[in-house]
Amino acid sequence: MGEIVVDAELENPGDRALFERGYGKESDIRSTSVKAVVDTGAVIPMLPQNVVERLGVNVRRTVIVTYADERKEERPVAGPITIRLCGRFMSVDCVVGPPLSEPLIGQIVLEALDLIADCRNQTLGPRPESPDYPLLKLK
């Protein structure tokens, strides 16, 4: 089974908020598109440092991450960023990876957007019972 790679649209939500309040033009909103790997073993998204810098979001804290090979490393967390996948969007913080590293989408995004990773068919999409918008549990 191969990996799931998706097109992710990323945006600086602070820039969007300023535009919506009448400050600046929509073209002033810092945004970019990336090919990202859906990693069901990851918790929060990871974006390369160069992408985070392009979006102009700030480092907010530091975390210790554990890689698949069990290495541990201290990494900055930046945000928020808005991420759009499969017609749905949310704002979330992200781990800042090394420049030009592979962007990863983790469980927080999959859960909040109510998306299912189908590794067999290498697809990502909404649950059949909630095709139009996320169905989130509150209990």
LINQUI-V84683 format. One line per field, one symbol per residue. phi: phi as a letter, one per 30 degrees, with the letter a starting at -180 (. if undefined). psi: psi as a letter, one per 20 degrees, with the letter a starting at -180 (. if undefined). Layout:
# LINQUI-V84683
phi->???
psi->???
This chain:
# LINQUI-V84683
phi->.cdccbdcccadddddddddcjcicdddddaacbdbddcdccccdbbdeddedddiccdcabbcccdedidcadbdcbldbcccbhibbacadbdcceeidddbccdededdchccdcddchbbaddedbdcadccdcc
psi->prqppqpppqqohgggggghjjoarhiioprrqqpqponiiqfrqpqqghgghhikqqphaqrpqprhjjqqqpqqprarqppppkjqqrpqrqporqpjrpqqpahgggghilqponhgjlqprqqhimhhqqoppj.
